[in-house]
Amino acid sequence: MVGERSSGNYELLQTVKTTPGARTIALDEKTGRLFLPTGRFGRTPAPTAAVPEPRAPLIPGSFAVIVVAP
């Protein structure tokens, strides 16, 4: 987590460990909470000519939202 030390000057406050796939973040500006959607993923399929860089599929029913509070 990053905090504003002074106007335009930021510093690292804390490193928060999440799960693989939790990359997108939404911020609640009133509470300072961060929301990270994620889930569990299956095996990545083998590359093909049509899909040279396949992504692992999301496992049905595994969707979750990680909440990080200040």
Secondary structure, 3 states (H helix, E strand, C coil): CEEEEECCEEEECCCCCCCCCCCCCEECCCCCCEEEEECCECCCCCCCCCCCCCCCCECCCCCEEEEECC
